[in-house]
Each structure stands twice: as structure tokens, then as C-alpha cells.
């Protein structure tokens, strides 16, 4: 008699403020999501988000997935 394998658990619900990216997502899609989150302006408010990347290789032959800061972003780039 064959028995059924273990039941697969439903993916956990981390809430609306948690975003989890995986390597199958495109750079364009990831950057669009990050831009949307940045535009909310909730860095320290109740609407702030947690962003996670699942293990894997992100990007493509055209280039890596690198979130690009907006021109008016407070992200500073340090020159060497």
C-alpha cells in the first residue's frame, strides 16, 4: 500500500509590508517594486517594508539585478 507523502504547507503570510524576491523575477520587476516602496516615503513610519531576497543568482546575461536609486534619492554613493 502506498502512503501519501507529507502534506505541503501553505506559504507563510508575512503580512502586507514584507516583500520576498526570488531569482526567477526580472530585474525590471524587482526595480519597479523597489521604486514603488521607495515612493511611499514610509522609511520610519508604520507603512515601512521589509525586503528579502531568496538565495540564488539574480540578473541575466545583460547584467546583474542592481536596484538603481532615484536621482532625488538620499542614497549616497562613495567615490574611491
C-alpha positions as CSV (number, residue, x, y, z in Angstrom):
1,X,0.0,0.0,0.0
2,X,1.3,3.4,-0.9
3,X,1.0,6.2,1.5
4,X,0.7,9.8,0.7
5,X,3.7,12.0,1.3
6,X,3.7,14.7,3.9
7,X,1.2,17.5,3.2
8,X,2.7,20.6,1.8
9,X,2.3,23.6,4.0
10,X,0.8,26.8,2.6
11,X,3.4,29.5,2.1
12,X,3.5,31.7,5.2
13,X,1.8,35.0,5.2
14,X,4.2,37.6,6.5
15,X,1.8,40.5,6.0
16,X,1.4,43.3,3.6
17,X,4.7,45.0,4.5
18,X,7.0,42.1,3.6
19,X,8.3,41.6,0.1
20,X,10.3,38.5,-0.8
21,X,12.1,38.4,-4.2
22,X,13.2,35.2,-5.9
23,X,15.8,34.7,-8.7
24,X,13.1,34.0,-11.3
25,X,11.9,37.6,-11.1
26,X,13.2,40.0,-13.7
27,X,15.4,43.0,-12.8
28,X,12.8,45.3,-14.2
29,X,10.1,43.8,-12.0
30,X,12.3,44.0,-8.9
31,X,13.3,47.6,-9.6
32,X,9.7,48.6,-10.2
33,X,8.7,47.1,-6.8
34,X,11.6,48.8,-5.0
35,X,10.7,52.1,-6.7
36,X,7.1,51.7,-5.5
37,X,8.2,51.0,-2.0
38,X,10.6,54.0,-2.0
39,X,7.9,56.3,-3.3
40,X,5.7,55.6,-0.3
41,X,8.1,57.5,1.9
42,X,7.5,55.3,4.9
43,X,11.1,54.6,6.0
44,X,10.3,55.1,9.7
45,X,6.5,55.0,9.7
46,X,4.1,52.2,10.2
47,X,4.0,51.5,6.5
48,X,7.7,50.7,6.2
49,X,8.6,47.4,4.4
50,X,10.9,44.6,5.0
51,X,12.6,43.3,1.8
52,X,14.2,39.9,1.5
53,X,16.0,38.1,-1.3
54,X,15.8,34.3,-1.5
55,X,19.1,32.5,-2.2
56,X,20.2,32.3,-5.8
57,X,21.7,34.3,-8.6
58,X,19.9,37.4,-9.6
59,X,20.2,39.1,-13.0
60,X,20.9,37.9,-16.5
61,X,23.5,37.8,-19.2
62,X,22.7,41.5,-19.8
63,X,23.7,42.4,-16.3
64,X,23.1,41.8,-12.6
65,X,20.0,42.9,-10.8
66,X,21.1,46.1,-9.1
67,X,18.4,48.4,-7.7
68,X,19.1,51.8,-9.1
69,X,18.5,54.8,-6.7
70,X,16.2,57.5,-7.9
71,X,18.0,60.8,-8.8
72,X,16.5,62.5,-5.8
73,X,17.2,59.6,-3.5
74,X,19.0,60.1,-0.3
75,X,21.3,57.2,-1.1
76,X,24.9,58.3,-1.2
77,X,27.5,56.8,-3.4
78,X,31.0,57.0,-2.1
79,X,33.8,57.5,-4.5
80,X,37.0,55.6,-4.2
